[in-house]
Amino acid sequence: MDPPEPTTPTAANCEAPVNTSSDMADAWATLSPLATASTPKDTPKTPTARPRTMLAVTGWGGGGPPSVSAMGGARYRWASGPCRVDSASVDPSTDLAALVAREAVRDLVARYTWAGDGGRSAELAGLFLLDGVLDVGEHGGRWEGRAEIAAQLEAVAARVAAAGGVPGPVRHHVSSLVVDVASATEAAASAYFLVLTSIGVDHWGRYRDRLAVDPGDGAWRFAERRVRVDGHAEGSLMVPGGR
């Protein structure tokens, strides 16, 4: 028996069912429409230049703490009391200057502690102004000037050694430091301290400081430090009469 005649022409079976080129063009036109001109802004932004005051922080020179100077005629807005952040009124030039001053004072307080615990009397005395005062109250009196401060500290070390007590490593732990910057060259600070020796907690008390920028080299130094002992442990190796 002969096969039936085909219902579809043989040539048509070999033709593509769609027009590929035409369909691809339509698809790309849909995915990537022609660019149109953007609408201009009603008020274009105009770049503006604002003058600013720059701060120069000088490094350590001659063993002294860093100092701060302002360039560009900044007008400082110093204030005591807690630090406040008001984003609407922050002046980067003056607020940064006050911040750097606070950090210089913190650094000075820390260097005093490290020098004292290390027994470096001359280095500690160098953290005071030439006429600076270290007032230790009833536990030694009031020492004026770098030479007397260094000599009295050496005398304290000799007294402790002569008493037969071995304090071992002495560690002053300073806490709750508050710094009030009064001006570009003056500040005040308050803190607590606790001292550890070989017996453990030895004594504790308070610091009250007046600080100023040394006119000689621009470094922050102690104008006066008052040390007040609030209490001591039985058998204290550092406080006279503690044993």
C-alpha positions as CSV (number, residue, x, y, z in Angstrom):
1,M,0.0,0.0,0.0
2,D,1.3,3.5,-0.8
3,P,1.8,6.0,2.1
4,P,-0.7,8.9,2.3
5,E,0.1,12.2,0.8
6,P,1.7,14.7,3.3
7,T,-0.7,17.4,4.5
8,T,2.1,20.0,5.0
9,P,4.5,20.9,2.3
10,T,8.0,19.4,2.9
11,A,9.7,22.7,2.5
12,A,7.6,24.3,5.3
13,N,8.8,21.6,7.7
14,C,12.3,23.1,7.5
15,E,11.4,26.7,8.1
16,A,11.9,28.4,11.5
17,P,8.6,28.8,13.4
18,V,9.5,32.5,14.3
19,N,11.3,35.3,12.7
20,T,14.3,35.3,15.1
21,S,15.9,38.6,14.0
22,S,12.7,40.5,14.2
23,D,11.8,39.1,17.6
24,M,15.2,39.8,19.2
25,A,15.1,43.4,18.0
26,D,11.7,43.9,19.6
27,A,12.9,42.4,22.9
28,W,16.0,44.6,23.1
29,A,14.0,47.6,22.3
30,T,11.7,46.7,25.3
31,L,14.6,46.0,27.7
32,S,16.7,49.0,26.6
33,P,14.4,51.9,25.7
34,L,15.9,54.9,24.0
35,A,17.5,57.4,26.4
36,T,15.5,60.5,27.0
37,A,16.7,63.9,28.2
38,S,16.6,64.4,32.0
39,T,14.6,67.2,33.5
40,P,17.0,69.9,34.8
41,K,16.8,70.9,38.5
42,D,14.9,74.1,39.2
43,T,17.8,75.4,41.4
44,P,21.2,73.9,40.5
45,K,23.7,73.4,43.4
46,T,26.4,76.0,43.4
47,P,29.7,74.8,45.1
48,T,30.8,77.2,47.8
49,A,34.2,77.6,49.6
50,R,34.3,78.2,53.3
51,P,37.5,79.4,55.0
52,R,38.5,77.3,58.0
53,T,41.0,77.6,60.8
54,M,43.7,74.9,60.9
55,L,45.2,73.6,64.1
56,A,48.9,72.7,64.5
57,V,49.8,70.1,67.1
58,T,53.4,70.2,67.9
59,G,55.3,67.1,69.0
60,W,57.3,66.4,72.1
61,G,60.4,68.6,72.4
62,G,62.8,68.5,75.3
63,G,60.8,65.9,77.1
64,G,57.7,68.1,77.4
65,P,54.1,67.3,76.6
66,P,52.6,68.4,73.2
67,S,51.3,71.9,72.7
68,V,48.5,73.3,70.6
69,S,48.4,76.5,68.5
70,A,45.8,77.9,66.2
71,M,46.4,79.3,62.8
72,G,44.0,81.6,61.0
73,G,42.8,83.8,63.8
74,A,40.4,81.3,65.5
75,R,38.2,82.7,68.3
76,Y,38.0,80.1,71.0
77,R,34.8,79.2,72.8
78,W,36.0,77.7,76.0
79,A,33.6,76.5,78.7
80,S,33.9,74.4,81.9
81,G,31.5,71.7,82.8
82,P,30.4,68.5,80.9
83,C,31.2,68.2,77.2
84,R,28.2,68.9,75.1
85,V,27.6,68.0,71.5
86,D,25.2,70.3,69.5
87,S,25.4,69.5,65.9
88,A,23.7,72.7,65.0
89,S,26.4,74.9,66.6
90,V,29.6,72.9,66.4
91,D,32.5,75.0,65.2
92,P,35.2,72.5,64.0
93,S,38.0,75.0,64.6
94,T,37.4,76.0,68.2
95,D,35.8,72.7,69.4
96,L,38.7,70.7,68.0
97,A,41.2,73.1,69.8
98,A,39.4,72.5,73.1
99,L,39.4,68.7,72.5
100,V,43.1,68.7,71.8
101,A,43.8,70.7,74.9
102,R,41.9,68.2,77.0
103,E,43.8,65.3,75.6
104,A,47.1,67.2,76.2
105,V,46.1,67.5,79.9
106,R,45.2,63.8,80.1
107,D,48.6,62.9,78.6
108,L,50.3,65.2,81.1
109,V,48.5,63.5,84.1
110,A,49.4,60.1,82.8
111,R,53.1,61.0,82.3
112,Y,53.2,62.3,85.9
113,T,52.0,58.9,87.1
114,W,54.5,56.8,85.0
115,A,57.4,59.0,86.0
116,G,56.5,58.9,89.7
117,D,56.0,55.1,89.8
118,G,59.3,54.7,87.9
119,G,61.2,56.7,90.5
120,R,62.2,59.3,87.9
121,S,62.0,62.4,90.1
122,A,63.7,64.8,87.7
123,E,61.4,63.8,84.8
124,L,58.4,64.3,87.0
125,A,59.6,67.7,88.2
126,G,60.0,68.7,84.5
127,L,56.3,68.3,84.1
128,F,55.8,71.5,86.2
129,L,56.3,75.1,85.2
130,L,59.6,76.6,86.4
131,D,57.7,78.1,89.4
132,G,55.2,75.2,89.6
133,V,54.0,73.9,93.0
134,L,53.5,70.3,94.3
135,D,51.4,70.5,97.4
136,V,51.2,67.2,99.4
137,G,49.5,68.8,102.4
138,E,50.1,67.2,105.8
139,H,52.3,64.5,104.3
140,G,55.2,66.7,103.3
141,G,54.1,70.3,102.8
142,R,54.3,72.6,99.8
143,W,57.2,72.3,97.3
144,E,57.8,75.2,94.9
145,G,60.0,75.0,91.8
146,R,61.3,72.0,89.9
147,A,64.5,71.7,91.9
148,E,62.7,71.5,95.3
149,I,60.1,69.1,93.9
150,A,62.8,66.7,92.6
151,A,64.7,66.9,95.9
152,Q,61.7,66.3,98.0
153,L,60.7,63.3,96.0
154,E,64.1,61.8,96.4
155,A,63.8,62.4,100.1
156,V,60.5,60.5,100.2
157,A,62.1,57.5,98.5
158,A,65.0,57.6,100.9
159,R,62.7,57.8,103.9
160,V,60.7,54.8,102.7
161,A,63.9,52.8,102.2
162,A,65.3,53.8,105.6
163,A,62.0,52.6,107.3
164,G,62.9,49.1,106.2
165,G,59.8,48.6,104.1
166,V,60.1,47.4,100.6
167,P,57.2,48.8,98.7
168,G,58.0,46.7,95.6
169,P,56.4,48.0,92.4
170,V,54.4,51.1,93.1
171,R,51.4,51.6,90.9
172,H,49.2,54.7,91.0
173,H,45.8,54.1,89.4
174,V,44.1,57.4,88.4
175,S,40.4,57.5,87.7
176,S,37.4,59.8,87.1
177,L,39.6,62.5,85.6
178,V,37.7,65.7,84.8
179,V,39.3,68.4,82.7
180,D,37.9,71.9,82.5
181,V,39.5,74.0,79.8
182,A,39.2,77.7,80.7
183,S,41.1,79.2,77.8
184,A,43.7,78.5,75.2
185,T,46.4,78.5,77.8
186,E,44.7,77.5,81.1
187,A,42.8,74.5,82.5
188,A,41.9,72.7,85.7
189,A,41.6,69.0,86.5
190,S,40.4,66.8,89.2
191,A,40.8,63.0,89.7
192,Y,41.0,60.2,92.3
193,F,44.0,58.0,92.8
194,L,44.6,54.6,94.4
195,V,48.1,53.3,95.1
196,L,49.2,49.6,95.2
197,T,52.4,48.4,96.8
198,S,53.6,45.0,97.9
199,I,51.0,45.0,100.7
200,G,48.2,45.5,98.2
201,V,46.1,48.6,98.5
202,D,48.3,51.1,100.3
203,H,46.6,54.5,100.2
204,W,44.1,56.5,98.2
205,G,43.1,60.1,97.7
206,R,42.5,63.0,95.3
207,Y,44.4,65.3,92.9
208,R,43.4,68.9,92.2
209,D,45.4,70.5,89.4
210,R,45.9,73.9,87.8
211,L,47.5,73.6,84.4
212,A,48.9,76.1,82.0
213,V,50.8,76.4,78.7
214,D,54.4,77.0,79.3
215,P,55.3,80.3,77.6
216,G,58.8,79.0,77.0
217,D,58.0,76.1,74.7
218,G,54.2,76.0,74.4
219,A,53.8,72.8,76.3
220,W,51.1,72.1,78.8
221,R,52.5,71.7,82.4
222,F,51.3,71.8,86.0
223,A,51.1,75.2,87.5
224,E,50.0,73.5,90.8
225,R,49.1,70.0,91.9
226,R,47.5,69.4,95.3
227,V,47.6,65.9,96.6
228,R,45.3,64.9,99.4
229,V,45.3,61.4,101.0
230,D,41.9,60.4,102.1
231,G,42.9,57.1,103.7
232,H,45.5,54.4,103.9
233,A,45.7,50.7,104.8
234,E,47.1,49.5,108.1
235,G,50.8,49.0,107.5
236,S,51.0,51.5,104.6
237,L,54.5,51.6,103.2
238,M,54.1,55.1,101.7
239,V,52.1,57.2,104.2
240,P,54.0,58.5,107.2
241,G,52.6,56.9,110.4
242,G,50.9,54.1,108.4
243,R,52.8,51.4,110.3
